[in-house]
Amino acid sequence: YLFLWSAGMENDIKKIYLADLHLGNGGETDYFHFDDEFEILINNAIEDNVKEIIIVGDLLELMMNDKIDEVTFSLNFSESCKNIDLETIDSIEKTHPKVFDSFKKFSKKGKIKYLIGNHDIHLIYNEKLMLKAAEVLINIIRKYFNIFFYI
């Protein structure tokens, strides 16, 4: 996890970089247990007028997720990813509501950039899954999101 914060430096930081949160669906491979601390971080960021959150990969744990394990992956990974159920994202959101509510709250004030990592690369190959991830992060679907996915 990478939380960038400056103590005692009012309004100096305009961006927060987050990496490798690996938010899972509460199964054995969900190692994120910092929901309360994350909520405090984002509330402080909003208070301090942080302009942007940059997620530097692996926000979601899709690689080791029992919902994904149900999908039979063939040699064609991109085609297999299209079979992932959108419930996969819902189950992660239900497990970490404070995290997703914090992102939604922040998205009303600032930008969120999401760089896809190797544990959430499935989003690249499944547009519906990517749109679902955007929806749970900002709770808005429109032509241009306040969240940007980078590949």
Accessible surface in RSA format (square Angstrom, percent):
REM  Atomic radii and reference values for relative SASA: ProtOr
REM  Chains: A
REM  Algorithm: Lee & Richards
REM  Probe-radius: 1.40
REM  Slices: 20
REM RES _ NUM      All-atoms   Total-Side   Main-Chain    Non-polar    All polar
REM                ABS   REL    ABS   REL    ABS   REL    ABS   REL    ABS   REL
RES TYR A   1   113.93  53.2  58.40  33.2  55.53 144.5  49.63  37.3  64.30  79.3
RES LEU A   2    87.00  48.5  86.05  61.6   0.95   2.4  87.00  61.1   0.00   0.0
RES PHE A   3    76.56  38.3  50.21  31.1  26.36  68.6  50.21  30.4  26.36  75.4
RES LEU A   4    79.43  44.2  78.66  56.3   0.77   1.9  79.43  55.8   0.00   0.0
RES TRP A   5    85.07  34.1  57.64  27.9  27.43  64.4  42.71  22.8  42.36  68.7
RES SER A   6    25.27  21.4  11.47  15.3  13.79  31.8  13.11  27.9  12.15  17.0
RES ALA A   7    97.85  90.0  68.12 105.1  29.73  67.6  73.80 103.9  24.05  63.7
RES GLY A   8    89.42 110.3   0.00   N/A  89.42 110.3  44.76 122.8  44.66 100.0
RES MET A   9   112.51  58.3 100.28  66.4  12.23  29.1  89.28  75.9  23.23  30.8
RES GLU A  10   147.50  84.7 126.00  95.3  21.49  51.2  50.33  97.4  97.16  79.3
RES ASN A  11    73.12  50.4  62.35  60.3  10.77  25.9  16.11  38.8  57.01  55.1
RES ASP A  12    90.34  63.3  61.56  61.3  28.78  68.0  19.37  45.6  70.97  70.8
RES ILE A  13    34.85  19.8  29.96  22.3   4.88  11.8  32.85  23.7   2.00   5.4
RES LYS A  14    79.76  38.9  75.32  46.2   4.44  10.6  64.46  58.0  15.30  16.3
RES LYS A  15    89.54  43.7  87.59  53.7   1.95   4.6  41.24  37.1  48.30  51.4
RES ILE A  16     0.00   0.0   0.00   0.0   0.00   0.0   0.00   0.0   0.00   0.0
RES TYR A  17    75.15  35.1  75.15  42.8   0.00   0.0  47.95  36.0  27.20  33.5
RES LEU A  18     0.01   0.0   0.00   0.0   0.01   0.0   0.01   0.0   0.00   0.0
RES ALA A  19    14.58  13.4  14.22  21.9   0.36   0.8  14.57  20.5   0.01   0.0
RES ASP A  20    64.91  45.5  61.16  60.9   3.75   8.9  13.61  32.0  51.30  51.2
RES LEU A  21     0.91   0.5   0.75   0.5   0.16   0.4   0.75   0.5   0.16   0.4
RES HIS A  22    37.42  20.4  37.42  26.0   0.00   0.0  25.16  25.9  12.25  14.3
RES LEU A  23     0.00   0.0   0.00   0.0   0.00   0.0   0.00   0.0   0.00   0.0
RES GLY A  24     2.81   3.5   0.00   N/A   2.81   3.5   2.81   7.7   0.00   0.0
RES ASN A  25    29.11  20.1  10.60  10.2  18.50  44.6   0.78   1.9  28.32  27.4
RES GLY A  26    51.71  63.8   0.00   N/A  51.71  63.8  19.64  53.9  32.07  71.8
RES GLY A  27    32.41  40.0   0.00   N/A  32.41  40.0  25.44  69.8   6.97  15.6
RES GLU A  28   168.26  96.6 141.67 107.2  26.59  63.3  63.82 123.4 104.44  85.3
RES THR A  29    41.47  29.5  40.72  41.3   0.75   1.8  32.22  43.3   9.25  14.0
RES ASP A  30     9.91   6.9   4.02   4.0   5.89  13.9   3.03   7.1   6.88   6.9
RES TYR A  31   134.86  63.0 129.28  73.6   5.57  14.5  95.01  71.4  39.85  49.1
RES PHE A  32     2.43   1.2   0.04   0.0   2.39   6.2   0.04   0.0   2.39   6.8
RES HIS A  33   135.37  74.0 110.46  76.8  24.92  63.7  81.53  84.0  53.84  62.7
RES PHE A  34    79.94  40.0  79.94  49.5   0.00   0.0  79.94  48.5   0.00   0.0
RES ASP A  35    29.76  20.8  27.96  27.8   1.81   4.3  16.70  39.3  13.06  13.0
RES ASP A  36    75.85  53.1  73.89  73.5   1.96   4.6  24.40  57.4  51.45  51.3
RES GLU A  37    96.53  55.4  90.98  68.8   5.55  13.2  47.56  92.0  48.96  40.0
RES PHE A  38     0.04   0.0   0.00   0.0   0.04   0.1   0.04   0.0   0.00   0.0
RES GLU A  39    58.25  33.4  58.25  44.1   0.00   0.0   6.18  12.0  52.07  42.5
RES ILE A  40   104.88  59.7 103.64  77.2   1.24   3.0 104.79  75.5   0.09   0.3
RES LEU A  41    19.30  10.7  16.63  11.9   2.66   6.7  19.17  13.5   0.12   0.3
RES ILE A  42     0.02   0.0   0.02   0.0   0.00   0.0   0.02   0.0   0.00   0.0
RES ASN A  43    47.95  33.1  45.42  43.9   2.53   6.1  16.70  40.2  31.25  30.2
RES ASN A  44    55.15  38.0  54.74  52.9   0.41   1.0   5.55  13.4  49.60  47.9
RES ALA A  45     0.00   0.0   0.00   0.0   0.00   0.0   0.00   0.0   0.00   0.0
RES ILE A  46    34.01  19.4  21.16  15.8  12.85  31.0  22.50  16.2  11.50  31.2
RES GLU A  47   144.99  83.2 110.20  83.4  34.79  82.8  43.53  84.2 101.47  82.8
RES ASP A  48    48.55  34.0  47.88  47.7   0.67   1.6   5.92  13.9  42.64  42.5
RES ASN A  49    74.29  51.2  72.32  69.9   1.97   4.7  17.25  41.5  57.04  55.1
RES VAL A  50     4.94   3.2   1.21   1.1   3.73   9.0   1.21   1.0   3.73  10.1
RES LYS A  51   102.73  50.1  98.72  60.6   4.01   9.6  70.99  63.9  31.75  33.8
RES GLU A  52    13.98   8.0  13.98  10.6   0.00   0.0   5.49  10.6   8.49   6.9
RES ILE A  53     0.00   0.0   0.00   0.0   0.00   0.0   0.00   0.0   0.00   0.0
RES ILE A  54    19.29  11.0  19.29  14.4   0.00   0.0  19.29  13.9   0.00   0.0
RES ILE A  55     0.65   0.4   0.65   0.5   0.00   0.0   0.65   0.5   0.00   0.0
RES VAL A  56    65.72  43.2  53.68  48.6  12.03  29.0  54.03  46.9  11.69  31.7
RES GLY A  57     6.08   7.5   0.00   N/A   6.08   7.5   6.08  16.7   0.00   0.0
RES ASP A  58     9.68   6.8   9.68   9.6   0.00   0.0   0.07   0.2   9.61   9.6
RES LEU A  59     0.30   0.2   0.06   0.0   0.24   0.6   0.30   0.2   0.00   0.0
RES LEU A  60     1.36   0.8   1.36   1.0   0.00   0.0   1.36   1.0   0.00   0.0
RES GLU A  61     2.82   1.6   2.76   2.1   0.06   0.2   0.26   0.5   2.56   2.1
RES LEU A  62     0.00   0.0   0.00   0.0   0.00   0.0   0.00   0.0   0.00   0.0
RES MET A  63    85.13  44.1  72.15  47.7  12.99  30.9  49.00  41.7  36.14  47.9
RES MET A  64    84.30  43.7  78.69  52.1   5.61  13.4  48.72  41.4  35.58  47.1
RES ASN A  65     1.79   1.2   0.35   0.3   1.44   3.5   1.31   3.1   0.48   0.5
RES ASP A  66    83.30  58.4  76.44  76.1   6.86  16.2  37.17  87.5  46.13  46.0
RES LYS A  67    64.51  31.5  59.43  36.5   5.08  12.1  18.68  16.8  45.83  48.8
RES ILE A  68     3.88   2.2   3.88   2.9   0.00   0.0   3.88   2.8   0.00   0.0
RES ASP A  69   104.04  72.9  74.93  74.6  29.11  68.8  31.08  73.1  72.96  72.8
RES GLU A  70   135.09  77.6 101.43  76.7  33.66  80.1  49.74  96.2  85.35  69.7
RES VAL A  71    21.91  14.4  11.16  10.1  10.74  25.9  16.31  14.2   5.60  15.2
RES THR A  72   122.17  86.9 103.74 105.2  18.43  43.9  76.58 102.9  45.60  68.9
RES PHE A  73    73.39  36.7  45.37  28.1  28.03  72.9  45.37  27.5  28.03  80.2
RES SER A  74    69.22  58.5  48.36  64.5  20.86  48.0  51.96 110.6  17.26  24.2
RES LEU A  75   191.70 106.8 159.33 114.0  32.37  81.4 162.47 114.1  29.23  78.7
RES ASN A  76    74.03  51.0  66.59  64.3   7.44  17.9  27.80  66.9  46.23  44.7
RES PHE A  77    77.90  39.0  74.73  46.3   3.17   8.2  74.79  45.3   3.11   8.9
RES SER A  78    35.66  30.1  33.58  44.8   2.08   4.8  15.26  32.5  20.40  28.6
RES GLU A  79    86.72  49.8  83.14  62.9   3.58   8.5  32.53  62.9  54.19  44.2
RES SER A  80     3.94   3.3   1.88   2.5   2.05   4.7   1.88   4.0   2.05   2.9
RES CYS A  81     0.00   0.0   0.00   0.0   0.00   0.0   0.00   0.0   0.00   0.0
RES LYS A  82   120.21  58.6  97.22  59.7  22.99  54.7  59.83  53.9  60.38  64.3
RES ASN A  83   105.00  72.4  80.95  78.2  24.05  57.9  22.28  53.6  82.72  80.0
RES ILE A  84     7.31   4.2   0.12   0.1   7.19  17.3   0.12   0.1   7.19  19.5
RES ASP A  85    92.51  64.8  81.86  81.5  10.65  25.2  33.79  79.5  58.71  58.6
RES LEU A  86    65.46  36.5  63.97  45.8   1.50   3.8  63.97  44.9   1.50   4.0
RES GLU A  87    56.48  32.4  54.59  41.3   1.89   4.5  24.57  47.5  31.91  26.1
RES THR A  88     0.47   0.3   0.47   0.5   0.00   0.0   0.00   0.0   0.47   0.7
RES ILE A  89     0.06   0.0   0.06   0.0   0.00   0.0   0.06   0.0   0.00   0.0
RES ASP A  90    31.89  22.3  31.80  31.6   0.09   0.2   4.74  11.1  27.16  27.1
RES SER A  91    14.75  12.5  12.26  16.4   2.49   5.7  13.77  29.3   0.97   1.4
RES ILE A  92     0.00   0.0   0.00   0.0   0.00   0.0   0.00   0.0   0.00   0.0
RES GLU A  93    37.79  21.7  37.58  28.4   0.21   0.5   9.80  18.9  27.99  22.9
RES LYS A  94   147.42  71.9 123.17  75.6  24.25  57.7  91.85  82.7  55.57  59.2
RES THR A  95    51.73  36.8  26.05  26.4  25.67  61.2  25.31  34.0  26.41  39.9
RES HIS A  96     4.92   2.7   4.92   3.4   0.00   0.0   4.84   5.0   0.08   0.1
RES PRO A  97    67.64  49.3  66.77  60.9   0.87   3.1  67.64  55.8   0.00   0.0
RES LYS A  98    86.45  42.2  85.41  52.4   1.05   2.5  53.55  48.2  32.91  35.1
RES VAL A  99     0.00   0.0   0.00   0.0   0.00   0.0   0.00   0.0   0.00   0.0
RES PHE A 100     0.99   0.5   0.99   0.6   0.00   0.0   0.99   0.6   0.00   0.0
RES ASP A 101    79.78  55.9  74.59  74.2   5.19  12.3  25.04  58.9  54.73  54.6
RES SER A 102     4.42   3.7   1.63   2.2   2.79   6.4   2.62   5.6   1.79   2.5
RES PHE A 103     0.00   0.0   0.00   0.0   0.00   0.0   0.00   0.0   0.00   0.0
RES LYS A 104    34.30  16.7  34.20  21.0   0.10   0.2  16.29  14.7  18.01  19.2
RES LYS A 105   103.86  50.7 100.45  61.6   3.42   8.1  66.18  59.6  37.68  40.1
RES PHE A 106     0.08   0.0   0.08   0.1   0.00   0.0   0.08   0.1   0.00   0.0
RES SER A 107    11.55   9.8   4.27   5.7   7.28  16.8   0.56   1.2  10.99  15.4
RES LYS A 108   171.70  83.8 132.31  81.2  39.39  93.8  85.25  76.7  86.45  92.1
RES LYS A 109   150.28  73.3 115.85  71.1  34.43  82.0  65.34  58.8  84.94  90.5
RES GLY A 110     8.47  10.4   0.00   N/A   8.47  10.4   8.09  22.2   0.39   0.9
RES LYS A 111   101.62  49.6 101.57  62.3   0.05   0.1  48.94  44.1  52.68  56.1
RES ILE A 112     0.00   0.0   0.00   0.0   0.00   0.0   0.00   0.0   0.00   0.0
RES LYS A 113    54.87  26.8  54.87  33.7   0.00   0.0  11.43  10.3  43.45  46.3
RES TYR A 114     0.00   0.0   0.00   0.0   0.00   0.0   0.00   0.0   0.00   0.0
RES LEU A 115    65.03  36.2  65.03  46.5   0.00   0.0  65.03  45.7   0.00   0.0
RES ILE A 116    25.24  14.4   0.89   0.7  24.35  58.7   0.89   0.6  24.35  66.1
RES GLY A 117    16.35  20.2   0.00   N/A  16.35  20.2  15.87  43.5   0.49   1.1
RES ASN A 118    86.58  59.7  80.00  77.3   6.58  15.8  35.87  86.3  50.71  49.0
RES HIS A 119    29.11  15.9  29.11  20.2   0.00   0.0  10.77  11.1  18.34  21.3
RES ASP A 120     0.00   0.0   0.00   0.0   0.00   0.0   0.00   0.0   0.00   0.0
RES ILE A 121    56.81  32.3  56.81  42.3   0.00   0.0  56.81  40.9   0.00   0.0
RES HIS A 122     5.72   3.1   5.72   4.0   0.00   0.0   0.35   0.4   5.36   6.2
RES LEU A 123     0.10   0.1   0.00   0.0   0.10   0.2   0.00   0.0   0.10   0.3
RES ILE A 124    52.36  29.8  30.55  22.8  21.82  52.6  30.55  22.0  21.82  59.2
RES TYR A 125    77.22  36.1  67.56  38.4   9.66  25.1  35.14  26.4  42.08  51.9
RES ASN A 126    10.72   7.4   8.80   8.5   1.93   4.6   2.37   5.7   8.35   8.1
RES GLU A 127   129.59  74.4 119.12  90.1  10.47  24.9  43.50  84.1  86.09  70.3
RES LYS A 128   147.62  72.0 144.09  88.4   3.53   8.4  88.78  79.9  58.84  62.7
RES LEU A 129     0.00   0.0   0.00   0.0   0.00   0.0   0.00   0.0   0.00   0.0
RES MET A 130    33.69  17.4  33.69  22.3   0.00   0.0  11.02   9.4  22.67  30.0
RES LEU A 131    65.54  36.5  65.18  46.6   0.36   0.9  65.54  46.0   0.00   0.0
RES LYS A 132    37.57  18.3  35.18  21.6   2.39   5.7   8.63   7.8  28.94  30.8
RES ALA A 133     0.61   0.6   0.43   0.7   0.18   0.4   0.61   0.9   0.00   0.0
RES ALA A 134     0.45   0.4   0.45   0.7   0.00   0.0   0.45   0.6   0.00   0.0
RES GLU A 135    61.93  35.6  61.58  46.6   0.36   0.8   6.64  12.8  55.29  45.1
RES VAL A 136     5.45   3.6   4.20   3.8   1.24   3.0   5.45   4.7   0.00   0.0
RES LEU A 137     1.12   0.6   1.12   0.8   0.00   0.0   1.12   0.8   0.00   0.0
RES ILE A 138     6.87   3.9   2.19   1.6   4.68  11.3   2.19   1.6   4.68  12.7
RES ASN A 139    97.78  67.4  81.87  79.1  15.92  38.3   5.46  13.1  92.32  89.2
RES ILE A 140    78.19  44.5  72.72  54.2   5.47  13.2  78.19  56.3   0.00   0.0
RES ILE A 141    98.70  56.2  69.28  51.6  29.43  70.9  69.28  49.9  29.43  79.9
RES ARG A 142   108.25  45.4  93.81  47.8  14.44  34.4  58.92  80.5  49.33  29.9
RES LYS A 143   171.80  83.8 137.20  84.2  34.59  82.4  96.70  87.0  75.10  80.0
RES TYR A 144   162.72  76.0 155.94  88.7   6.78  17.6 125.39  94.2  37.32  46.0
RES PHE A 145    41.37  20.7  32.82  20.3   8.55  22.2  32.84  19.9   8.53  24.4
RES ASN A 146    31.42  21.7  29.09  28.1   2.32   5.6   6.35  15.3  25.07  24.2
RES ILE A 147     2.18   1.2   0.00   0.0   2.18   5.3   0.00   0.0   2.18   5.9
RES PHE A 148    77.34  38.7  74.27  46.0   3.07   8.0  77.34  46.9   0.00   0.0
RES PHE A 149    40.80  20.4  13.79   8.5  27.01  70.3  13.79   8.4  27.01  77.3
RES TYR A 150    96.01  44.8  91.37  52.0   4.64  12.1  74.89  56.3  21.12  26.0
RES ILE A 151   148.98  84.8  78.02  58.1  70.96 171.0 103.58  74.6  45.40 123.2
END  Absolute sums over single chains surface
CHAIN  1 A     8182.4       6808.5       1373.8       4532.4       3650.0
END  Absolute sums over all chains
TOTAL          8182.4       6808.5       1373.8       4532.4       3650.0
